[in-house]
Amino acid sequence: MTERAGQSFWEWLFTDVDTGFKGFEVVSGGCFTSRNSSCVHSPGWPDVYSAGERCDIHVEKVGYAEVEAFYAAGFRGVDGLWVDGQLYSGTGDGLQGLRLGAGTALSWETSVALDALDISRMGDQSNAGFSICLAGAQYMLLSCCCALAIFN
């Protein structure tokens, strides 16, 4: 097996290395990125989100949404992550595996006035907010390797 800096090929393939794969850019607001900008998180993540938050995110490269965690209460049809005009709230059903093209606009928005009823509906969602990564370059490489192994 091929080795790179003491790692097997498979370890290298799945290690968080700087591949130049920049997935997200936070254009405005308190959202932030991690893992060489291949993941994006709601403000304050992993703490519960606050009222009146908004941030705009730009997808830099084509990839697929890999949802690590997601909970948005969807209060008053506002709280949640908007992806090209489509609102994802609750547990983000439909977001996992969603193809995100370069230039896709994401926007995290929460209601300006969370009242006591809204907060009680959130319950003990200690992970309220989101953490999403963009599956891309390394996964596409793996698919090619597997296809070559199968058809050779």
N, C-alpha and C positions, 0 to 999 in steps of 0.2 A: 504494500500500500504506500502511496506517495506521502511524504512527510514535509511539513513546513514549520520551521521553528519549533520542532519537538512535538508537533501535533499530527495526527493522522489526517488524511484528506477529509474524512467525514467530520472530525472535530473542527477542522479549519472551516469547513463549509457552514457549520452551524454556530460558529463563534461570532460574537458581536465585534466585527472588525470594521475599520473605516474603509468601506468599499467605494466611497464617493456617492453612494446612493442616498441623496437627500430627499426625503419624502414629503415633508411638510414645511411650510413657512408660516409663522404667526404674523399676520399683517397688522393686527391691532388687538388690544385687550390683554387680559391676564392669562390666557392659555399659554402653555409652554411645551417645548419639545424635549425629547430625550433620545438616547441611542442614535446619535449622529443624525438627528432630525427625522428618523424613520418612525417615531412615535409622537403622538400629540396628546395632551391631557388638559382637562378643565382646570380653571384657576383653583389653586389650593389643593389639588389632588394629592393624596387620597382622602382629604377631609371633605365633608359635606359642602356642597356649593352654597353660595349666598344669593340674596335677592339682588336684582338689578345688574347681573353680570352680562357682559357681551364680549365676544371676541370673534375675529374673522381670521380664517385660515385658508391658505392657498395650497393646493396639491401641486407639487413640483414634478413628480414622475408618475407614470401609469403604474397602478398596482391594485391590490385588493385589500379591502378593510379587514383587519384582523382585530376583533374586539376583545381586549383583555378584560375590561369591565365597563359596564354602562348602566346607569340608572338616572333617569330624568323624569320628574313627576308629571310633566305635561300640563301643569296648572294653567288654566285659562287659555289653552291652546298655544302657549308661548314656550314654556320650559322645554328645552331639548336642543338637539343638534340638527341644524338645517343643512341638507346636502343638495345643492342646486335646486333650492325651493321646496324640497320634500322634508317634512318634519319627522324626526325620529325621536320618540320619547318612550317612557316606560323602561323596558329592558332593551330597547333598541332593535326590536324584531325587524328583520329584513336588512339590517346593516352588515351583519357578518358575511364576508365574502363579496360584498358589493364592489363592483369594478369602479375605481376612481381614476379618471383620466387626468392627464396633465392639464392644469388650469381649472379643475373642479373647485368650486367655492364651497367652503364649510363655514357655518356660523353657529356659535354656541350662544344661546340667549336664555335668560331666566327672568321671570316676572319681577317687576319693580316692587310690588307689594306682596310679600309672603305674609299671610296672616296666620293666627294660631291654628286654624283649621288646616291650612295648607301644610304647616310644619308637622302637625299630628298625622296627616296622611303619609308623610314621608317616613314615619315610623322610625325604626332603628336602622335605616339604610346608611350604615357607616361608610359605604363606598359611593354615596350619591355623587354623580358626576360622570366623567368618562376617561378612559384610557384606550386609545386606538392606535394600532401600528399599521404600517403599510407593507404588506407582503409583496415582494417584488423580485429584484435581481437574483438573490440567492435561491429563491424558490423556483424561478424559471430555469436556472441552471440545473437544479436537481431534477426537474421534469425532463430536461434534455438528456441528462445522464441516464435516467431510468429508461427512457425511450430507446436510447442507443443500446443499453444492456439487453433489453427485451428483443429488439429486432436484429441483433448481431448473432 
